[in-house]
Amino acid sequence: MAGRGTGILPVSGESGWPLAFTAVAACATFLLIFVGGLVTSLRAGLDVPDWPNSFGYLMFFYPLSRMSGGIYFEHSHRLLGTLVGLTTLVLVVYTLAREERRWLRLFALVALGLVVVQGTLGGLRVTGRLTLSASRRPMPWRYRSAGRNGSGRTPIHRSATNPCR
């Protein structure tokens, strides 16, 4: 198997689809980060309250006619996240099947693990199992710096000012 898995460009006689597929994965990841920034800056992070479904629909069958405002950005972010996950999975399977370099195989598995962890964290955030609340209610006491009230403790530590305790 000389010449296999030793360069970036395909060897003559080999298909160039892995390189093209890697470009798709990279572009999808860039778009995912960009749309994630839009979701955050537009405060649309919880506009679709359930996960992995979207308002009771299977995520891929949510009607386009209902995607408006923040729902459009949040749902697009989920779909791009799915695309990144699937392209990463395909690339990992290909790498494990065709690549001989151990470090590259390990790198592919680590990349897949990171994508799975990130997707799971996003889902847990939507369901409210990752943070104190899935509510969109602003909680300014969470963002105050330590020592601001003179006691060296933030208001989150004082039960009288903490609405969750």
Summary of the structure (lengths in Angstrom):
residues: 165
radius of gyration: 21.6
end to end distance: 64.1
largest distance: 72.2
contacts: 385
relative contact order: 0.10
helix: 56%
strand: 1%
